[in-house]
Structure formats: C-alpha cells, structure tokens
Amino acid sequence: MAQQQITGFEELAKQSVLYPQESMVAVKKDQNSLHIGLPREVSLQESRIGLTPDAVGILVRNGHEVWVESGAGNGANLSDHDYSEAGARIVHSPKEVYQANLILKVEPLVEEEFVHVKAGTTVISALNLPSLEKKYFEKLNEAKITGIGYELIEDKVGGKPIIRAMGEIAGSTVLLIAAEYLSNSNGGRGVILGGITGVPPTKIVILGAGTVAEFATRAALGVGADVKVFDKHIYRLQRLKYAVGQNLYTSIIDSDTLSEAISRADVVIGTMRAENSFSPMVVSREMIDQMKPGSVVIDVSIDQGGSFETSRMTTHKDPVFKYNDVIHYCVPNIPSRVSHTASTALSNVFLPFLLRTGTIGGIEEMIYANRWFMKGVYAHKGTLTNSHIARSFNMRYKDLALLMAARM
C-alpha cells in the first residue's frame, strides 16, 4: 500500500510539470544597466509616482533593474501587483528601496529619507525651492548626492518637458475646480462656468501667459467664458494668442486695468511664473476686497510663493478658505488631484531619458554628453552646481561644465 502511494505521488509530480509554470522576466544585464528605486512618497498629499508599470516593463526588458517600495503607486491606482508583473522587485521598506543607485521620486527628500540614501546616489525629484532650507543642500553635499531637479531639466530645444506636462494638467484641471466652487453646494455664487443663451458668460481673469494659462484659456473658451489674460511681458501674451488660435483679450499688468477686471471677475486664476524662484505677488488685499462674494480665486503659483497677497497654502483634504467671502483654492500640487494621469505624463518624459542614459553609459555619461540635460543638475557629488541656489543660501558652488571638462 505504501509503495502504491509513493508511485501515485511520483505520477502526480510528473503530470504537474506539463502545466504552465511561473518564470521570471528575462533580463539582459550589462555594465551600463541602471538600478532604479521608486520610493513611496511620504510628503504631505503627494500621490504621484515617476514610472508606470508599462514603463518599468520596458526598462526591465532592456536590462535595467527596478525596485518599487510597496504601496508607492497606490495613490495613482497602480498596484504592487502591476509593478511585479512588469518585472519590478517589490521591497517593503525605505531602507531597501534606497539601496538603488538612481532614485526617481516626486517630492524632494525629507529628513526621514536622508538616513536611507547611500553616498553617491543620484536623486531625481522636484526641487520646490521656496520650501527648502539651506540644510537640505548641506545634507546633499555631505552624502555626495547628485541632485537633478524636475524644474530645471531641459530638452534638446530648450523646453522644460516636465514643467510643460504638469502645466498642461494643472491648466486643464483649474477650470474643473472653478466650476466646483462656483456652485451653491460649495458656497459659491451659484453660477455656471461658461455661458448659456440669454445669460452673460462667466468672467474669468488669468494672471500669467505660460503653459498653465494656455490650457486654462483653451478650456475656458471652450465652455463659452469671457476670458481676460494679463502678463508682465508682451511676448508671452503674443505667444499665448498664437497658441490658442483665437482673438483674445490680453493686457500687460497695470494696476488700474487689472483691478477693474478683478472686481468684475467670477474666477481669478494665478499662474505667474517664478522670477528668481518666487512668483511675483500681483494682486493686493485691496483688489480682493473689491471682488464679489462667492467668487473664486485659484492660486496655482502658491508653491512658488503665490500671486495673491491673501493666499496661504492649503491641502487636498482641506483645499479652500474664505477671505472677505471670496473662496481661495491654494493647493500647491494640483496635478496630484489627477495622480494617475500625472504619473503617466511623468513616466512618458522619464522613460526615453532613462533608456538613453542606460545606452550611453549611466548618469555621469548622460551629463557629460548632453549640455541640455546638464542644466537639470543642481548638486554633483558633494558640490552645488547651480549658481542661483548657491547665492540664495550663501553657499559655494562650482560650474558643472568645468567639472565635466576636468574629466577630459
């Protein structure tokens, strides 16, 4: 009887090998392979991630190793299972994921993350300069970290692809936010965003004429709103009109003209570009006092200091406050409101760059071979390489081009 049982088990084992078996994704590694870490964001209200599972799958098939901290993609509705199926290794602590040589994250490193980063690591993240202190850069230098900032990365034609992508998302999203808070249910004026037959259209004032303004203008014109755009520079207004392709009210910022437009507006959107890392404050408290009760202010520039004197930073969980019965929406990372779309946009920018970095021989070679990419580097192996940051915090810096030239 015992002999029959053994024989039966052997037969069962033989049959089982005929069924499909799990196997690891084939990877062709070489000396240029990248080891990429995607940590879970711990900063307040950040839910984006730098690479989607599809992008991870392509990187793995090209010989690169990707480690993802468990839960890193949850905020963007991208599960650990999705990443595992794409060939990533799921790790369960920050200490593990920061063993990677190249860290790709959204928000800058915070105190609790610095303790895990290896010396000599490259960290690619947003910079958010107004929120940082001198000790942040001192810690980068102590750990000999190479820091690359989203806001500084350029492409071959001088554009800033990540700023552009996030600007498109923010510009398209602010109109949805405006419509939400103009409604009675959220304490607004109770007006529809746009216009219908026989009813005057909603009046929208947009401050700034960059990417966010362009996409906000497109959306506003699409629903029939009355749009006025103000900027400090005439060439930006000309470029905006050309991009939108419609006749549009534009004006150089002038206190009297702007004040009158704001007093009549239902929605005012601040998108002023940062100047020396801080956005200019162009709307005074007195201008806000003249606005209609229940009207809406959206300060997209709040992460760079804000365009309104009455602004103060809010969160996705508690996004608005009222000043003199005017609703203020001042959430700094609006693209995180649509984190799946934003993560896909980030991934679309980073995937080609990472593939090229692997092909060319790593981050150092990428910096050395591409002057346009070099502009994104603000710290390099223990030295600040961005003159503006160095002046802002009274720190020493070295020209990265000279450091690269010294390799020759």
KETOR-15530 format. One line per 3 residues: their letters; for each residue x, y, z of C-alpha. Coordinates in nm, 3 decimals, always signed. Layout:
% KETOR-15530
a) X Y Z; ...
***
This chain:
% KETOR-15530
maq) +0.000 +0.000 +0.000; +0.282 +0.241 +0.095; +0.459 +0.158 -0.232
qqi) +0.141 +0.239 -0.427; +0.113 +0.581 -0.253; +0.472 +0.668 -0.339
tgf) +0.414 +0.567 -0.700; +0.099 +0.781 -0.708; +0.283 +1.088 -0.581
eel) +0.555 +1.035 -0.839; +0.296 +1.016 -1.116; +0.127 +1.334 -0.990
akq) +0.463 +1.516 -0.984; +0.536 +1.408 -1.340; +0.197 +1.538 -1.458
svl) +0.243 +1.874 -1.285; +0.543 +1.966 -1.498; +0.315 +1.965 -1.800
ypq) +0.125 +2.269 -1.664; +0.248 +2.627 -1.729; +0.499 +2.735 -1.467
esm) +0.577 +3.087 -1.338; +0.904 +3.229 -1.461; +1.098 +3.548 -1.407
vav) +1.107 +3.815 -1.676; +1.410 +3.768 -1.897; +1.665 +4.043 -1.835
kkd) +1.982 +4.114 -2.031; +2.214 +4.299 -1.795; +2.546 +4.462 -1.874
qns) +2.779 +4.715 -1.717; +2.553 +5.001 -1.826; +2.242 +4.865 -1.654
lhi) +2.066 +5.108 -1.422; +1.944 +5.021 -1.073; +1.635 +5.242 -1.025
glp) +1.442 +5.286 -0.700; +1.085 +5.416 -0.678; +1.014 +5.503 -0.313
rev) +0.672 +5.560 -0.161; +0.617 +5.934 -0.115; +0.594 +6.045 +0.247
slq) +0.543 +6.415 +0.180; +0.200 +6.557 +0.256; -0.070 +6.490 -0.008
esr) +0.166 +6.358 -0.276; +0.023 +6.062 -0.467; +0.216 +6.063 -0.795
igl) +0.492 +5.821 -0.897; +0.762 +5.867 -1.159; +0.717 +5.550 -1.367
tpd) +0.414 +5.342 -1.461; +0.424 +4.961 -1.475; +0.433 +4.974 -1.856
avg) +0.747 +5.190 -1.845; +0.902 +4.961 -1.583; +0.839 +4.662 -1.809
ilv) +1.026 +4.829 -2.097; +1.318 +4.921 -1.870; +1.342 +4.567 -1.733
rng) +1.337 +4.416 -2.081; +1.625 +4.648 -2.170; +1.838 +4.510 -1.890
hev) +1.768 +4.757 -1.608; +1.668 +4.671 -1.253; +1.374 +4.850 -1.089
wve) +1.286 +4.828 -0.721; +0.949 +4.964 -0.607; +0.865 +5.024 -0.243
sga) +0.538 +4.853 -0.153; +0.246 +5.093 -0.189; +0.441 +5.352 -0.392
gng) +0.184 +5.350 -0.674; -0.132 +5.316 -0.466; -0.213 +5.686 -0.477
anl) -0.214 +5.673 -0.857; -0.416 +5.348 -0.861; -0.111 +5.146 -0.968
sdh) -0.075 +4.837 -0.753; +0.226 +4.639 -0.635; +0.091 +4.351 -0.845
dys) +0.104 +4.570 -1.158; +0.469 +4.652 -1.095; +0.560 +4.296 -1.002
eag) +0.403 +4.165 -1.322; +0.606 +4.422 -1.517; +0.928 +4.279 -1.371
ari) +0.995 +4.514 -1.081; +1.112 +4.388 -0.746; +0.874 +4.490 -0.466
vhs) +1.059 +4.584 -0.147; +0.890 +4.655 +0.182; +1.090 +4.930 +0.349
pke) +1.251 +5.265 +0.260; +1.588 +5.124 +0.365; +1.569 +4.864 +0.089
vyq) +1.447 +5.086 -0.195; +1.715 +5.347 -0.123; +1.983 +5.089 -0.195
anl) +1.928 +5.172 -0.562; +2.186 +5.395 -0.731; +1.926 +5.609 -0.908
ilk) +1.624 +5.728 -0.707; +1.328 +5.864 -0.902; +1.067 +6.037 -0.687
vep) +0.833 +6.336 -0.699; +0.889 +6.546 -0.387; +1.237 +6.643 -0.257
lve) +1.397 +6.424 +0.007; +1.274 +6.485 +0.361; +1.454 +6.429 +0.693
eef) +1.340 +6.069 +0.738; +1.451 +5.975 +0.386; +1.803 +6.116 +0.405
vhv) +1.906 +5.849 +0.657; +1.845 +5.576 +0.398; +2.018 +5.728 +0.093
kag) +2.356 +5.581 +0.001; +2.656 +5.805 -0.060; +2.698 +5.882 -0.429
ttv) +2.332 +5.819 -0.519; +2.161 +6.020 -0.793; +1.821 +6.161 -0.689
isa) +1.580 +6.297 -0.949; +1.287 +6.486 -0.798; +1.108 +6.817 -0.795
lnl) +1.308 +7.097 -0.634; +1.035 +7.326 -0.493; +1.299 +7.578 -0.393
psl) +1.079 +7.809 -0.178; +1.001 +7.516 +0.054; +1.366 +7.418 +0.107
ekk) +1.622 +7.539 +0.359; +2.000 +7.560 +0.347; +2.040 +7.238 +0.546
yfe) +1.876 +7.042 +0.262; +2.162 +7.126 +0.028; +2.418 +7.077 +0.303
kln) +2.289 +6.724 +0.355; +2.301 +6.656 -0.019; +2.664 +6.763 -0.025
eak) +2.755 +6.562 +0.285; +2.616 +6.247 +0.124; +2.780 +6.335 -0.211
itg) +2.440 +6.303 -0.379; +2.388 +6.415 -0.737; +2.061 +6.609 -0.742
igy) +1.858 +6.666 -1.059; +1.553 +6.895 -1.041; +1.234 +6.849 -1.241
eli) +1.200 +7.224 -1.288; +1.550 +7.257 -1.434; +1.559 +6.966 -1.680
edk) +1.555 +7.083 -2.041; +1.518 +6.900 -2.369; +1.729 +6.944 -2.680
vgg) +1.534 +7.250 -2.799; +1.544 +7.432 -2.465; +1.195 +7.338 -2.348
kpi) +1.118 +7.209 -1.999; +0.920 +6.890 -2.064; +0.813 +6.812 -1.706
ira) +0.706 +7.169 -1.634; +0.514 +7.165 -1.962; +0.340 +6.834 -1.886
mge) +0.240 +6.932 -1.532; +0.135 +7.275 -1.658; -0.098 +7.120 -1.914
iag) -0.259 +6.910 -1.642; -0.292 +7.200 -1.398; -0.435 +7.429 -1.666
stv) -0.695 +7.175 -1.770; -0.786 +7.097 -1.408; -0.830 +7.450 -1.271
lli) -1.149 +7.501 -1.472; -1.300 +7.190 -1.315; -1.205 +7.329 -0.974
aae) -1.356 +7.668 -1.058; -1.682 +7.507 -1.168; -1.692 +7.305 -0.848
yls) -1.653 +7.602 -0.615; -1.879 +7.839 -0.806; -2.171 +7.610 -0.730
nsn) -2.414 +7.671 -0.443; -2.324 +7.339 -0.284; -1.972 +7.468 -0.212
ggr) -2.068 +7.819 -0.104; -2.003 +7.981 -0.440; -2.202 +8.239 -0.634
gvi) -2.427 +7.974 -0.784; -2.329 +8.043 -1.144; -2.245 +7.803 -1.424
lgg) -1.892 +7.811 -1.559; -1.924 +7.939 -1.913; -2.235 +8.076 -2.071
itg) -2.577 +7.977 -2.199; -2.824 +8.150 -2.429; -2.957 +8.472 -2.283
vpp) -2.726 +8.470 -1.978; -2.399 +8.670 -1.966; -2.094 +8.440 -1.964
tki) -1.878 +8.380 -1.658; -1.594 +8.630 -1.634; -1.250 +8.470 -1.584
vil) -0.924 +8.657 -1.526; -0.597 +8.466 -1.578; -0.269 +8.605 -1.445
gag) +0.031 +8.485 -1.644; +0.061 +8.360 -2.001; +0.258 +8.036 -1.970
tva) +0.156 +7.673 -2.018; -0.098 +7.665 -1.733; -0.260 +7.981 -1.867
efa) -0.269 +7.842 -2.220; -0.460 +7.529 -2.123; -0.685 +7.712 -1.878
tra) -0.767 +7.960 -2.155; -0.847 +7.682 -2.402; -1.081 +7.518 -2.150
alg) -1.247 +7.846 -2.056; -1.307 +7.949 -2.416; -1.439 +7.601 -2.487
vga) -1.724 +7.645 -2.237; -1.801 +7.996 -2.356; -1.649 +8.201 -2.073
dvk) -1.538 +8.564 -2.106; -1.158 +8.542 -2.061; -0.903 +8.813 -1.991
vfd) -0.531 +8.729 -1.965; -0.268 +8.951 -1.803; +0.111 +8.917 -1.800
khi) +0.417 +9.135 -1.743; +0.567 +9.054 -2.083; +0.410 +9.131 -2.419
yrl) +0.593 +8.847 -2.598; +0.427 +8.590 -2.369; +0.085 +8.734 -2.446
qrl) +0.161 +8.724 -2.820; +0.276 +8.364 -2.793; -0.039 +8.271 -2.599
kya) -0.270 +8.424 -2.861; -0.084 +8.237 -3.134; -0.104 +7.908 -2.943
vgq) -0.475 +7.943 -2.864; -0.554 +8.047 -3.220; -0.839 +8.282 -3.128
nly) -0.882 +8.652 -3.076; -0.844 +8.704 -2.704; -0.842 +8.994 -2.458
tsi) -0.485 +9.033 -2.334; -0.317 +9.309 -2.138; +0.010 +9.399 -1.975
ids) -0.039 +9.402 -1.598; -0.137 +9.754 -1.498; -0.278 +9.825 -1.154
dtl) -0.588 +10.014 -1.274; -0.678 +9.782 -1.562; -0.615 +9.469 -1.357
sea) -0.802 +9.600 -1.054; -1.112 +9.672 -1.262; -1.105 +9.328 -1.429
isr) -1.067 +9.151 -1.093; -1.355 +9.345 -0.936; -1.586 +9.216 -1.213
adv) -1.449 +8.859 -1.226; -1.621 +8.542 -1.111; -1.293 +8.349 -1.118
vig) -0.931 +8.470 -1.092; -0.655 +8.219 -1.167; -0.295 +8.299 -1.071
tmr) -0.033 +8.126 -1.286; +0.253 +8.377 -1.273; +0.591 +8.225 -1.349
aen) +0.856 +8.228 -1.082; +1.118 +8.501 -1.101; +1.434 +8.404 -0.911
sfs) +1.241 +8.105 -0.772; +0.948 +8.310 -0.637; +0.634 +8.408 -0.826
pmv) +0.552 +8.780 -0.822; +0.264 +8.890 -0.600; +0.044 +9.097 -0.834
vsr) -0.296 +9.100 -0.658; -0.320 +9.306 -0.342; -0.554 +9.259 -0.049
emi) -0.741 +9.571 -0.159; -0.812 +9.415 -0.501; -0.955 +9.104 -0.333
dqm) -1.176 +9.327 -0.115; -1.344 +9.454 -0.433; -1.441 +9.106 -0.559
kpg) -1.797 +8.975 -0.544; -1.895 +8.746 -0.255; -1.879 +8.380 -0.359
svv) -1.628 +8.441 -0.638; -1.328 +8.208 -0.663; -0.951 +8.262 -0.651
idv) -0.723 +7.973 -0.759; -0.353 +8.029 -0.687; -0.164 +7.778 -0.900
sid) +0.162 +7.958 -0.811; +0.127 +7.901 -0.436; +0.421 +7.656 -0.430
qgg) +0.640 +7.940 -0.560; +0.511 +8.197 -0.312; +0.173 +8.281 -0.467
sfe) +0.028 +8.558 -0.682; -0.223 +8.690 -0.427; -0.150 +8.876 -0.105
tsr) -0.435 +8.688 +0.063; -0.311 +8.340 -0.033; -0.197 +8.076 +0.215
mtt) -0.113 +7.716 +0.135; -0.394 +7.459 +0.164; -0.419 +7.082 +0.110
hkd) -0.624 +6.841 -0.099; -0.810 +6.736 +0.217; -0.883 +7.095 +0.319
pvf) -0.843 +7.284 -0.010; -1.023 +7.616 +0.043; -1.072 +7.902 +0.281
kyn) -1.262 +8.229 +0.257; -1.124 +8.577 +0.283; -1.389 +8.851 +0.277
dvi) -1.636 +8.592 +0.135; -1.402 +8.517 -0.159; -1.319 +8.145 -0.191
hyc) -0.945 +8.076 -0.211; -0.813 +7.746 -0.351; -0.437 +7.732 -0.281
vpn) -0.330 +7.367 -0.312; +0.035 +7.354 -0.427; +0.039 +7.033 -0.634
ips) -0.281 +7.044 -0.839; -0.163 +6.762 -1.076; -0.174 +6.527 -0.775
rvs) -0.551 +6.572 -0.785; -0.543 +6.356 -1.101; -0.246 +6.142 -0.998
hta) -0.294 +5.859 -1.248; -0.282 +6.099 -1.543; +0.005 +6.296 -1.389
sta) +0.207 +5.979 -1.320; +0.160 +5.867 -1.679; +0.278 +6.207 -1.802
lsn) +0.590 +6.190 -1.581; +0.660 +5.837 -1.698; +0.636 +5.942 -2.063
vfl) +0.909 +6.201 -2.003; +1.140 +5.982 -1.795; +1.125 +5.656 -1.990
pfl) +1.311 +5.775 -2.305; +1.562 +5.962 -2.088; +1.635 +5.653 -1.874
lrt) +1.667 +5.429 -2.178; +1.916 +5.671 -2.334; +2.102 +5.701 -2.003
gti) +2.147 +5.325 -1.995; +2.261 +5.315 -2.357; +2.511 +5.597 -2.319
ggi) +2.671 +5.450 -2.006; +2.498 +5.596 -1.699; +2.410 +5.931 -1.542
eem) +2.767 +6.064 -1.550; +2.796 +5.999 -1.922; +2.449 +6.146 -1.979
iya) +2.552 +6.468 -1.805; +2.884 +6.478 -1.987; +2.736 +6.421 -2.334
nrw) +2.430 +6.646 -2.316; +2.456 +7.014 -2.226; +2.076 +7.043 -2.223
fmk) +2.049 +6.770 -1.959; +2.336 +6.920 -1.760; +2.112 +7.219 -1.679
gvy) +1.894 +6.998 -1.459; +2.183 +6.913 -1.226; +2.195 +7.140 -0.920
ahk) +2.425 +6.929 -0.699; +2.703 +6.693 -0.807; +2.891 +6.457 -0.575
gtl) +2.925 +6.694 -0.282; +2.921 +7.027 -0.466; +2.643 +7.271 -0.556
tns) +2.647 +7.339 -0.929; +2.359 +7.588 -0.955; +2.473 +7.948 -0.908
hia) +2.127 +8.082 -0.821; +2.077 +7.829 -0.541; +2.427 +7.897 -0.411
rsf) +2.362 +8.273 -0.398; +2.023 +8.223 -0.234; +2.175 +8.029 +0.057
nmr) +2.521 +8.188 +0.062; +2.693 +7.862 -0.031; +2.989 +7.780 -0.253
ykd) +2.935 +7.629 -0.596; +3.132 +7.505 -0.893; +3.042 +7.531 -1.257
lal) +2.934 +7.183 -1.368; +3.068 +7.241 -1.718; +3.415 +7.293 -1.570
lma) +3.380 +6.980 -1.357; +3.287 +6.782 -1.666; +3.569 +6.937 -1.867
arm) +3.816 +6.825 -1.600; +3.737 +6.464 -1.696; +3.893 +6.512 -2.039
***
